[in-house]
Amino acid sequence: MSLAKRIIPCLDVDNGRVVKGVKFVDIRDAGDPVEIARRYDREGADEITFLDITATHDNRDTIVHVVEQVASEVFIPLTVGGGIRTLDDIRRMLNAGADKVGINSAAVFNPDFVREAAERFGSQCIVVAIDAKKVSQNGEYDRWEIFTHGGRKTTGIDAIAWAKKMVDFGAGEILLTSMDRDGTREGFDLPLTRAISEAVTVPVIASGGVGCLDHLADGVIQGKADAVLAASIFHFAEFTINQAKQHMASRGIEVRL
Amino acid sequence: MSSVAVIDYGMGNLHSIVKALQHAAPEVDVICVSDAASILQADRVVFPGVGAIRDCMQALTESGLSRVIRQVALNKPLLGICLGMQALLTDSEENGGIKCLDIFPGHVKHFSDSLKNQEGETLKIPHMGWNQVHQTQKHPLWDNIQQDSRFYFVHSYYAQPDTSALIAATTQYPEAFACALAQDNVFAVQFHPEKSQAVGLQLLNNFLHWDGEV
């Protein structure tokens, strides 16, 4: 009897529609976010994450409405990430019904923002999203750095040191995405996931690269992740959340069934 | 039409709890209020909370709501959730030690930093996610909820009541701690029923039909 490992479907939302790209290109429409969130809730999702990839500020209200609608009928934790830059952005999302917000680039540009956010709203709702990419060469010790702008810009910051710093600043959870694996369907970067999970005291969500159900289980067993996040394998109905949970259970992982 | 007041004392967002109560029992009038009169007039009261205990107790004292909650606790069905549960204990060790409402005699403690699971790995804090709730006494709020159902938790502190007679359920992380307390017309839970899908809505529905008798 213990805490269940979580399965978190992620919805990339662009202008009110769910989309999924491969390595940030080739964006495919996957449907209405409210409808999809409802389905995931019925199938037993442990949480739902919305990533607002809308580029323009004018369309920001769309995601607020999506969250409001989903929060009125889906009673599991909801996280919203993408474009969270100010305390006011956080307040708007929480008021719309989000339980947590994901902070990514804004944390890199101004780490104190994470501290202020945690002090104001509590660590329990501050998820720091880390996009990491391997920078070591073959034969060297594994080393990963933080990237911004969808994996295009390096910062020179070591991923493990950064994760620890963000926890010290008040992050209640880390959402870790491997930029090498995101959209590839080759599975999580397990050494990266394990290194971060073992380095921090807060829960770590593994993200980036899930192509089959074994990848989810590997993220927990080998990557030591507390939760696993995936998008496309669920959107296009390849697998249901329940199938994913049954599979994880069959590999000895405690899940909520 | 019966009514339930959700106490709004400025600590975070009450959208989820209000929506969940409306969903759990559409026939109940749900109001989100901060004034004593409305709270005292309602048939039932929900005392939610997230964040830090110092800010919570400060807000309750300054607004005079601590007195109102003590009064509600005397005779009306009252449901404390998360920080709203912790605030009902005698004191909390969070923020260097804070006096609380003392409705349940006992203390609020931090999970030890060196907790290990069975595999010898360090347990993560906050305790976040879906864990099993083991009912240790029969109570109307557990009606139609299976033994050991999973509810959603997110917290770093937990209640340790002075007497085990107050404990209504326990959860293991990795040792058993009190995740629900009950005494007469007061019930309190560490987990979030408003975020615990069907079982959470069932618990809220039970509360909204509870007459305060055990």
Interface residues (C-beta under 8 A of the other chain):
Chain A: M1 S2 L3 A4 K5 R6 D41 D46 A71 S72 E73 F75 I76 P77 L94 N95 A96 G97 D99 F121 G122 S123 Q124 C125 G172 E173 T201 V202 P203 V204 K224 D226 A227 R256
Chain B: G12 N13 H15 S16 K19 A20 H23 V50 G51 A52 D113 N117 Q118 E121 T122 K124 I125 P126 H127 M128 G129 W130 N131 Q132 H134 D148 R150 Y152 F153 V154 H155 S156 Q172 Y173 P174 E194 K195 S196 Q197 G200 L201
